[in-house]
Amino acid sequence: MDMSKLPRFSPTPVPPRAPPSQTAAAAQPPACASPRQVLNYGPTDPQASAGGAASAWMSIAIGLIVFVLCPRLLQYLFSPATFPQKWQFWDAQNRPLAYMQTVFFWGDVAVYSFALALLLEGVVIAMARQTSLIAITLALTICTTLFNLWFVFYALTTGMGPQIISLLAVAFGGYIAMTEWRMLQTALAWQKGRNRDGQ
């Protein structure tokens, strides 16, 4: 059989092999990748950003509502001349008492400190990367929660009965403190990664 008369087929081209060094380099991430390429420091999920805005709104709104519901301390601070016409206090012997000498003063301070903590939490959520502000707000929240807890026990032992707003301040204060602690840890990690990225 004459092999020269058979039809010739064009040879199939074979792609050239990549050198071993290039294959290994493509399989591994670059060793000099910056932390910004590895970690995502900013919120990229629109739903997460919307949830943060909603949480900030709720904290500020509840804080303002508490101020409106308990105006006594603000009235004492901003209109002391007309305060005795609105509020009068007596002791057990039916003698007049100054506002600051009553237990109601400390109850109002406890409630207002809780409202202030709520307002600051709303600001912290809006500026989640400000570690100093988060730390200050966390300290204030812990002090406010403990102060309201003390006032709850004090009111119960002195016969005033349960103080609903202070009880709510203790419940919400513990939750807010835990949330702010997580925010502080996240902000510190973000700042640490940003400092590494700048080196």
PECORKA-V598421 format. One record per run of one state. SS is the DSSP state (H for helix, E for strand, C for the rest). FROM is the first residue (numbers start at 1). LEN is the number of residues. Records with the same first field share a line. If there is no record, write none. Layout:
SS=FROM-LEN / FROM-LEN
This chain:
C=1-2 / 6-14 / 28-7 / 39-7 / 70-2 / 79-1 / 87-2 / 91-5 / 98-1 / 102-1 / 127-4 / 158-6 / 199-1
H=3-3 / 20-8 / 35-4 / 46-24 / 72-7 / 80-7 / 99-3 / 103-24 / 131-27 / 164-35
E=89-2 / 96-2
